[in-house]
């Protein structure tokens, strides 16, 4: 009887341990699905290593990536809740915050200065040399437009001192430069590198980030091109998943800056740039970062204040509140 009781006790303990193990397995949560939207350009370049990790099933979250050509395609998707995270121009993030009545928060800066003035005209040494020139750039009321108009004003000029010719896409600006090397174009990377590759007479005349630093000094010393925003509703329910994304985004940004050889291949695979040699040349000029916390808030708030001072509509009518910054 004693042996039988001992066997029953042993079996009982075994089943209890097995049940606990099975319950433990059941408690392991599935990776959170995170829908991420970005634009075809530097913001997406900073994600390519993460895209690769996700494809291999090694990412912490289950990502669904969506790449578009313009920020205007991402805004409605965020507003309707069809995206959880979006990588957008800095001023667009502020517009989105105002449109959703504070429904989004910015979690990182993903790109700094990627805008450059390109031309084959080597006589331009100072920003004031743009007087009398025709400048080709993308859409009125977009980041390139606001940055250019601010810098013109800070250098004692207005839009009456030069002619601004707006194109719908950066490829159209690049096409003008390819035909006429004396034309002046304001382009973001990687289109700058592509334009210079198409026409060897072209080169970078001004870095808009450097010109911004000259007029702003230590306050807002850098342009903030792109930021990453999250819907607050998603953030509240999935903060661990957002933190995991931040870490993986930082790792991906770091990887693209350290390994342009592998990175160039991934950029081509993602369909962002057509050829690897071009991607390899462009990546170092794309100013890819993953800046968070106080450093993010200081840089972004200073940049948005300058834009607001120039045109309140640039940031959606009013500056975002403190709850804008995660």
C-alpha positions in Angstrom: 0.0 0.0 0.0 2.8 2.3 0.9 4.4 1.7 -2.5 1.1 2.3 -4.3 0.6 5.6 -2.4 4.1 6.7 -3.3 3.5 5.9 -7.0 0.2 7.9 -6.9 2.0 10.8 -5.2 4.8 10.7 -7.8 2.4 10.6 -10.7 0.4 13.5 -9.2 3.5 15.6 -8.9 4.5 14.7 -12.5 1.0 15.7 -13.9 1.1 18.9 -11.8 4.5 19.8 -13.3 3.3 18.9 -16.8 0.1 21.0 -16.4 2.2 23.9 -15.1 4.5 23.6 -18.1 1.6 23.5 -20.6 0.0 26.5 -18.9 3.3 28.3 -19.1 3.6 27.6 -22.8 0.0 28.8 -23.3 0.9 32.1 -21.5 3.7 32.9 -24.0 2.2 35.9 -25.9 2.2 36.1 -29.7 4.3 38.9 -31.2 2.3 42.1 -31.6 1.3 43.0 -35.1 2.6 46.5 -35.8 1.6 48.3 -39.0 4.3 50.7 -40.1 4.1 53.3 -42.9 7.0 55.1 -44.4 8.0 57.1 -47.5 10.2 55.9 -50.4 13.4 57.6 -49.4 15.7 58.1 -46.3 13.1 57.3 -43.7 12.6 53.8 -45.3 16.3 53.4 -45.8 16.7 53.5 -42.0 14.2 50.6 -41.7 15.7 48.1 -44.2 17.7 46.0 -41.7 14.6 45.7 -39.6 12.6 44.7 -42.7 15.1 42.0 -43.3 14.9 40.8 -39.6 11.1 40.7 -39.9 11.2 38.7 -43.1 13.4 36.2 -41.4 11.0 36.0 -38.5 13.7 37.3 -36.1 12.0 40.6 -35.1 10.4 41.1 -31.7 7.2 42.3 -33.3 5.2 41.0 -36.3 5.6 44.0 -38.7 3.5 44.9 -41.7 5.5 47.5 -43.7 3.9 49.9 -46.2 5.9 52.3 -48.3 4.4 55.2 -50.2 5.7 58.1 -52.3 4.2 61.0 -50.4 3.3 61.9 -46.8 -0.2 62.8 -48.0 -0.8 59.1 -48.4 0.1 58.3 -44.8 -2.0 60.9 -43.1 -5.4 59.4 -43.8 -4.2 55.9 -42.9 -3.1 57.2 -39.5 -6.2 59.2 -39.0 -8.4 56.2 -39.9 -6.3 53.9 -37.6 -5.1 51.7 -40.5 -1.5 52.3 -39.5 0.0 52.2 -36.0 3.3 53.9 -36.7 4.3 56.3 -39.5 7.6 57.9 -40.5 6.7 61.3 -41.8 8.2 64.8 -42.3 8.6 66.7 -39.0 6.0 69.4 -39.9 3.5 66.7 -41.1 3.8 65.1 -37.6 2.7 68.4 -36.1 -0.2 68.7 -38.6 -1.3 65.1 -37.8 -1.2 65.9 -34.1 -3.5 68.9 -34.6 -5.8 67.0 -37.0 -6.3 64.2 -34.5 -6.6 66.5 -31.5 -3.4 65.1 -29.9 -4.0 61.6 -31.1 -0.4 60.9 -32.0 3.0 61.1 -30.2 6.4 61.4 -31.7 8.8 58.7 -30.6 12.0 59.5 -32.5 13.7 61.6 -35.1 14.7 59.3 -38.0 16.4 61.7 -40.4 18.2 65.0 -40.0 19.3 67.3 -42.9 18.8 65.6 -46.3 18.1 68.7 -48.4 20.7 70.0 -50.8 20.8 72.7 -53.5 22.2 71.2 -56.6 23.6 72.9 -59.8 26.4 73.0 -62.3 26.7 76.7 -61.7 29.9 77.0 -59.6 29.7 80.8 -59.3 27.4 80.5 -56.3 29.4 80.7 -53.1 27.0 82.5 -50.7 23.3 81.8 -50.2 22.5 85.4 -51.5 23.9 84.3 -54.8 20.6 82.7 -55.4 19.2 86.2 -56.3 17.8 86.2 -59.8 18.0 82.4 -60.1 15.1 80.0 -60.9 15.0 77.3 -58.3 13.2 74.0 -59.0 11.7 72.2 -56.0 8.9 69.9 -55.0 5.4 70.9 -53.8 4.4 74.2 -52.4 3.8 74.0 -48.7 6.1 71.0 -48.2 9.3 70.8 -46.1 11.6 71.9 -48.9 9.4 74.9 -49.6 9.3 76.0 -45.9 13.0 75.5 -45.4 13.9 77.4 -48.5 11.6 80.3 -47.8 12.9 80.6 -44.2 16.5 80.6 -45.4 15.8 83.2 -48.1 14.2 85.5 -45.4 17.1 85.0 -43.0 19.5 86.0 -45.8 17.6 89.2 -46.5 15.7 87.9 -49.5 12.1 87.1 -50.5 10.5 84.9 -53.2 10.5 88.0 -55.4 14.3 87.9 -55.5 14.2 84.5 -57.2 11.7 82.4 -59.1 10.4 79.2 -57.4 9.3 76.5 -59.9 7.3 73.8 -58.2 7.3 70.2 -59.4 5.1 67.4 -58.1 7.9 64.9 -57.5 11.7 65.0 -56.9 12.2 62.9 -60.0 10.9 65.8 -62.1 13.4 68.2 -60.5 16.1 65.7 -61.2 15.0 65.5 -64.8 15.3 69.3 -65.3 18.8 69.2 -63.8 19.8 66.3 -66.1 18.9 68.4 -69.1 20.3 71.8 -67.9 23.3 71.7 -65.6 23.0 75.5 -65.0 19.6 75.0 -63.5 19.3 75.1 -59.7 17.4 72.4 -57.9 16.5 71.7 -54.3 16.5 68.0 -53.8 16.5 65.5 -50.9 18.7 62.5 -50.8 19.0 60.0 -52.5 17.7 62.1 -55.5 20.8 64.4 -55.1 23.2 61.5 -55.7 21.1 60.2 -58.6 21.0 63.6 -60.3 24.8 64.1 -59.9 25.3 60.6 -61.3 23.1 61.4 -64.4 24.9 64.7 -65.1 28.6 64.9 -64.1 28.5 68.7 -64.4 26.2 68.8 -61.3 27.4 69.1 -57.7 26.1 70.1 -54.3 26.1 73.9 -54.0 24.6 74.3 -50.5 23.7 71.9 -47.7 20.4 73.3 -46.4 21.2 71.9 -43.0 24.5 73.8 -42.9 22.8 77.0 -44.0 20.1 76.5 -41.3 22.8 76.2 -38.7 24.4 79.4 -39.9 21.3 81.5 -39.3 19.9 79.6 -36.2 23.1 79.2 -34.2 22.8 76.8 -31.2 19.1 77.2 -31.0 17.6 74.7 -33.5 21.0 74.1 -35.0 19.8 71.3 -37.3 16.9 70.8 -39.6 14.7 67.8 -38.6 13.6 66.2 -41.8 11.8 63.1 -40.6 10.2 61.8 -37.4 8.4 58.7 -36.3 4.9 59.0 -34.8 2.6 56.4 -33.1 -1.1 56.5 -32.6 -1.6 57.1 -28.8 -4.5 54.5 -28.8 -2.0 51.9 -30.0 0.7 53.1 -27.7 -1.5 52.9 -24.6 -2.4 49.3 -25.4 1.0 48.1 -26.7 3.7 50.2 -25.1 6.1 47.2 -24.9 5.7 46.6 -28.6 6.4 50.3 -29.3 9.5 50.2 -27.1 10.6 47.0 -29.0 10.2 48.9 -32.3 12.2 51.8 -31.0 15.1 49.5 -30.1 14.9 47.7 -33.4 14.6 50.9 -35.3 17.7 52.2 -33.6 19.6 49.0 -34.4 18.5 49.2 -38.0 19.6 52.9 -38.3 22.9 52.0 -36.7 23.4 49.1 -39.1 22.8 51.0 -42.3 25.3 53.7 -41.2 28.0 51.1 -40.3 27.5 48.6 -43.2 26.6 50.5 -46.4 27.8 47.5 -48.5 25.1 45.1 -47.2 22.7 48.1 -46.6 22.9 49.1 -50.3 21.7 45.6 -51.3 18.8 45.8 -48.9 17.9 49.3 -50.1 17.7 48.0 -53.7 15.8 44.9 -52.6 13.2 47.2 -50.9 12.8 49.1 -54.1 14.0 52.5 -52.7 16.9 53.0 -55.0 17.4 51.2 -58.4 21.1 50.3 -58.3 23.5 49.3 -55.5 26.4 51.6 -56.5 24.0 54.6 -56.3 22.6 53.4 -53.0 26.1 53.0 -51.6 27.0 56.6 -52.6 23.7 58.0 -51.2 23.4 56.4 -47.8 26.2 58.4 -46.1 24.4 61.6 -47.1 20.9 60.5 -45.9 21.6 61.6 -42.2 19.8 58.5 -40.8 19.4 58.6 -37.1 17.2 57.3 -34.3 17.1 60.2 -31.8 14.8 59.8 -28.8 14.0 61.4 -25.4 15.1 64.9 -24.4 17.5 65.3 -27.4 14.6 64.6 -29.7 12.3 67.0 -28.0 14.9 69.8 -27.9 15.8 69.5 -31.6 12.2 69.0 -32.9 10.5 71.7 -30.8 13.1 74.3 -31.9 12.6 73.3 -35.5 8.8 73.4 -35.3 8.9 76.8 -33.6 10.9 78.3 -36.5 8.4 76.8 -39.0 5.5 78.1 -36.9 7.0 81.6 -36.8 7.3 81.5 -40.6 3.9 80.0 -41.3 1.5 78.6 -38.6 -0.1 76.4 -41.4 3.2 74.6 -41.7 2.6 72.9 -38.4 -1.2 72.6 -38.6 -2.1 76.0 -37.1 -0.6 75.7 -33.7 2.4 74.2 -32.0 1.9 70.7 -30.5 1.6 70.4 -26.7 4.0 68.6 -24.3 2.1 65.4 -24.8 3.3 65.3 -28.4 6.8 64.2 -27.2 7.1 60.6 -25.9 
